[in-house]
Amino acid sequence: MGFLPRHEKAPERDLPRKTGFPRLWETLSRDFWDLFRAGFLALLGCVPFILGLAYSLTSHVLVYAPLFGLLGGAIAGPELCGLADTVLRGLRDEPGFWRKVYRRAWKRNAKASLLPGALGGGLLAVQFFLLFHAGALKIRLGMGAALAAGVLPVLALSLYFWPQLALMELSFSQLLKNSALLFLGQLPRSLAALAVFAAYLGLTARFFMLVVTLLPFTNLWLPVLPAIFLIYPGINENFQIEEKLGGN
């Protein structure tokens, strides 16, 4: 028995969950290394897509864009799904050793991630190719703006597609349908999350040489964490994630 009274600290799971930026900061500070590792693996998974896209742009051969986009996207798919799974586990305060949990989630979702990764990669590669060669192809300004805007629906659907794929076993068409409905169902949060992605891509393109040096550290956790954080309430409400899988 000690001389000083002991003050037991209430377990974190019994405390009310924080909201807003404090909650985002809590998740980031607690799970930073898990997020960093998952984001770095996702970045590595995107390297074949990036290199293939760069080659198609510099070679000026249109047919290379969808070919390398399909292949690179398929390679990146499982890692993108793994990153979404890591973020979701952090947001619902699920305990576990990251390495073991990530490996299990990767194996479970790898096969289902190939098709959406390939289709998304192929579509984005063609859009980027046409935008890059807009002048040479004599694409009008309005058509160029439409091509640029066409990237946004792919990102918008991706916001909800990868988290759903990490959580549930549904058909590709059902995942797409749910993604569209969820995006429209909580439009303000969806647009805010989409703005995070658009800003990240815009800054990367504008300050490419600087961003490249920081990319190993920021990798993909930087845009994905706040984006999924913004849309998570709608996903949890519609699918009762924490009720079924557990969470504080």
C-alpha positions as CSV (number, residue, x, y, z in Angstrom):
1,M,0.0,0.0,0.0
2,G,1.6,3.3,-1.1
3,F,1.8,6.5,0.9
4,L,0.2,8.5,-1.8
5,P,-3.4,7.9,-3.0
6,R,-3.6,6.2,-6.4
7,H,-5.8,7.9,-9.1
8,E,-6.8,5.3,-11.7
9,K,-7.0,6.7,-15.2
10,A,-10.2,5.7,-17.0
11,P,-9.5,3.4,-19.9
12,E,-9.5,5.3,-23.2
13,R,-12.3,3.1,-24.6
14,D,-14.6,4.3,-21.8
15,L,-14.0,8.0,-22.6
16,P,-16.3,9.8,-25.0
17,R,-14.9,9.8,-28.5
18,K,-13.5,13.1,-29.7
19,T,-14.9,14.8,-32.8
20,G,-13.6,17.1,-35.5
21,F,-9.9,18.0,-35.8
22,P,-9.1,16.7,-32.2
23,R,-10.3,13.3,-33.3
24,L,-8.3,13.4,-36.6
25,W,-5.2,14.4,-34.7
26,E,-5.7,11.7,-32.1
27,T,-5.9,9.1,-34.8
28,L,-2.9,10.4,-36.6
29,S,-0.7,10.7,-33.5
30,R,-1.7,7.3,-32.3
31,D,-1.5,5.3,-35.6
32,F,1.1,7.4,-37.5
33,W,3.5,4.6,-38.1
34,D,0.8,2.2,-39.2
35,L,-0.6,4.8,-41.6
36,F,2.9,5.7,-42.9
37,R,3.7,2.1,-43.6
38,A,0.4,1.4,-45.4
39,G,0.7,4.6,-47.3
40,F,4.3,3.9,-48.3
41,L,3.3,0.4,-49.6
42,A,0.4,2.0,-51.5
43,L,2.9,4.5,-53.0
44,L,5.2,1.6,-54.1
45,G,2.2,-0.2,-55.6
46,C,1.5,2.9,-57.7
47,V,5.1,3.1,-59.0
48,P,4.4,0.8,-62.0
49,F,1.4,3.0,-63.0
50,I,3.4,6.2,-62.6
51,L,6.4,4.8,-64.7
52,G,4.0,3.4,-67.3
53,L,2.2,6.7,-67.6
54,A,5.4,8.6,-67.8
55,Y,6.6,6.4,-70.6
56,S,3.4,6.7,-72.6
57,L,3.5,10.5,-72.2
58,T,7.1,10.8,-73.4
59,S,6.7,8.3,-76.2
60,H,3.5,10.0,-77.4
61,V,1.9,6.7,-78.2
62,L,-1.7,6.6,-77.1
63,V,-2.1,2.8,-77.0
64,Y,0.6,2.6,-74.3
65,A,-1.6,4.7,-71.9
66,P,-4.4,2.2,-71.4
67,L,-2.1,-0.8,-71.5
68,F,0.3,0.5,-68.8
69,G,-2.7,2.0,-66.9
70,L,-4.5,-1.3,-66.7
71,L,-1.4,-3.2,-65.6
72,G,-0.2,-0.5,-63.2
73,G,-3.7,0.0,-61.7
74,A,-4.1,-3.8,-61.1
75,I,-0.8,-3.8,-59.3
76,A,-1.8,-0.8,-57.2
77,G,-5.3,-2.0,-56.3
78,P,-4.5,-4.4,-53.4
79,E,-2.2,-1.8,-51.8
80,L,-4.8,1.0,-52.1
81,C,-7.3,-1.4,-50.5
82,G,-4.8,-2.2,-47.7
83,L,-4.3,1.5,-47.0
84,A,-8.1,2.1,-46.8
85,D,-8.3,-0.9,-44.4
86,T,-5.6,0.6,-42.1
87,V,-7.3,4.0,-42.0
88,L,-10.7,2.4,-41.2
89,R,-9.3,0.3,-38.4
90,G,-7.8,3.4,-36.9
91,L,-11.0,5.4,-37.1
92,R,-12.9,2.6,-35.3
93,D,-10.2,2.2,-32.7
94,E,-9.6,-1.5,-33.6
95,P,-6.6,-3.0,-31.8
96,G,-4.1,-5.4,-33.4
97,F,-0.6,-5.7,-34.7
98,W,-0.5,-3.8,-38.0
99,R,1.8,-6.2,-39.8
100,K,-0.4,-9.2,-39.1
101,V,-3.7,-7.3,-39.7
102,Y,-2.4,-5.7,-43.0
103,R,-1.2,-9.0,-44.4
104,R,-4.5,-10.7,-43.6
105,A,-6.5,-7.9,-45.2
106,W,-4.2,-7.8,-48.2
107,K,-4.7,-11.5,-48.9
108,R,-8.4,-11.3,-48.4
109,N,-8.9,-8.4,-50.8
110,A,-6.1,-8.8,-53.3
111,K,-8.1,-10.7,-55.9
112,A,-11.1,-8.5,-55.7
113,S,-8.9,-5.4,-56.0
114,L,-7.4,-6.3,-59.4
115,L,-10.4,-5.4,-61.6
116,P,-11.3,-2.0,-60.1
117,G,-7.6,-1.1,-59.9
118,A,-7.1,-2.0,-63.6
119,L,-10.2,-0.2,-64.8
120,G,-9.5,2.9,-62.7
121,G,-5.8,2.9,-63.8
122,G,-6.6,2.5,-67.5
123,L,-9.2,5.3,-67.4
124,L,-7.0,7.7,-65.5
125,A,-4.0,7.0,-67.8
126,V,-6.0,7.7,-71.0
127,Q,-7.4,11.0,-69.4
128,F,-3.9,12.1,-68.4
129,F,-2.5,11.3,-71.8
130,L,-5.2,13.3,-73.6
131,L,-4.7,16.2,-71.3
132,F,-1.0,16.1,-71.7
133,H,-1.3,16.1,-75.5
134,A,-4.2,18.5,-75.7
135,G,-2.3,21.0,-77.8
136,A,-0.8,18.4,-80.2
137,L,-4.2,16.8,-80.6
138,K,-5.9,20.2,-81.2
139,I,-8.3,19.6,-78.4
140,R,-10.4,22.7,-77.8
141,L,-10.3,24.5,-74.4
142,G,-13.8,23.4,-73.5
143,M,-13.0,19.7,-74.3
144,G,-9.7,20.0,-72.3
145,A,-11.6,21.3,-69.3
146,A,-14.1,18.4,-69.7
147,L,-11.2,15.9,-69.7
148,A,-9.8,17.5,-66.6
149,A,-13.1,17.4,-64.9
150,G,-13.5,13.8,-65.9
151,V,-10.8,12.8,-63.5
152,L,-13.0,13.9,-60.6
153,P,-15.7,11.3,-60.9
154,V,-13.0,8.6,-60.8
155,L,-11.6,10.1,-57.6
156,A,-15.1,10.6,-56.2
157,L,-16.1,6.9,-56.7
158,S,-12.7,5.8,-55.3
159,L,-13.4,7.7,-52.1
160,Y,-16.1,5.1,-51.2
161,F,-15.1,2.2,-53.4
162,W,-11.9,1.2,-51.6
163,P,-13.3,1.5,-48.1
164,Q,-16.3,-0.7,-49.0
165,L,-14.0,-3.2,-50.7
166,A,-11.9,-3.4,-47.5
167,L,-15.1,-4.0,-45.4
168,M,-17.5,-6.1,-47.4
169,E,-17.7,-8.8,-50.0
170,L,-19.9,-7.3,-52.7
171,S,-20.0,-7.4,-56.5
172,F,-18.1,-4.8,-58.5
173,S,-21.4,-3.3,-59.8
174,Q,-22.9,-3.1,-56.3
175,L,-19.8,-1.4,-55.0
176,L,-20.0,1.2,-57.8
177,K,-23.7,1.7,-57.1
178,N,-23.1,2.1,-53.4
179,S,-20.2,4.5,-54.0
180,A,-22.3,6.8,-56.2
181,L,-25.2,6.8,-53.7
182,L,-23.0,7.4,-50.7
183,F,-21.2,10.3,-52.5
184,L,-24.6,12.0,-53.3
185,G,-26.1,11.0,-49.9
186,Q,-23.6,13.1,-47.9
187,L,-22.6,15.5,-50.6
188,P,-21.0,18.3,-48.5
189,R,-18.6,15.8,-46.8
190,S,-18.0,14.1,-50.1
191,L,-17.0,17.3,-51.8
192,A,-14.7,18.2,-49.0
193,A,-13.0,14.9,-49.2
194,L,-12.7,15.2,-53.0
195,A,-11.2,18.7,-52.5
196,V,-8.5,17.1,-50.3
197,F,-7.6,14.8,-53.2
198,A,-7.8,17.5,-55.8
199,A,-5.6,19.8,-53.7
200,Y,-3.0,17.1,-53.2
201,L,-2.8,16.3,-56.9
202,G,-2.8,20.0,-57.8
203,L,0.0,20.8,-55.5
204,T,2.0,17.7,-56.6
205,A,1.7,18.9,-60.3
206,R,2.4,22.5,-59.5
207,F,5.5,21.9,-57.2
208,F,6.5,18.6,-58.6
209,M,10.3,18.8,-57.9
210,L,9.7,19.7,-54.3
211,V,6.9,17.2,-53.7
212,V,9.0,14.4,-55.2
213,T,11.5,14.8,-52.4
214,L,8.8,14.7,-49.8
215,L,6.8,11.9,-51.3
216,P,8.5,9.1,-49.4
217,F,7.4,10.7,-46.2
218,T,3.9,12.1,-47.1
219,N,3.3,9.2,-49.6
220,L,-0.5,8.4,-49.8
221,W,-1.5,8.6,-46.1
222,L,-1.6,12.4,-46.2
223,P,-4.6,12.7,-48.6
224,V,-6.3,9.4,-47.7
225,L,-6.5,9.8,-44.0
226,P,-8.4,13.2,-43.9
227,A,-10.5,12.2,-46.9
228,I,-11.8,8.9,-45.4
229,F,-12.1,10.7,-42.0
230,L,-14.5,13.1,-43.6
231,I,-16.7,10.5,-45.2
232,Y,-16.5,7.8,-42.5
233,P,-19.7,8.9,-40.6
234,G,-21.8,8.2,-43.6
235,I,-20.2,4.8,-44.2
236,N,-20.5,3.8,-40.6
237,E,-24.2,5.0,-40.5
238,N,-25.2,3.1,-43.6
239,F,-23.4,-0.1,-42.9
240,Q,-23.2,-0.2,-39.1
241,I,-19.5,-0.9,-39.3
242,E,-18.7,-0.4,-35.6
243,E,-21.8,-2.3,-34.5
244,K,-20.8,-5.3,-36.6
245,L,-17.0,-5.1,-36.4
246,G,-16.5,-3.4,-33.1
247,G,-15.3,0.1,-32.2
248,N,-15.4,2.6,-29.5
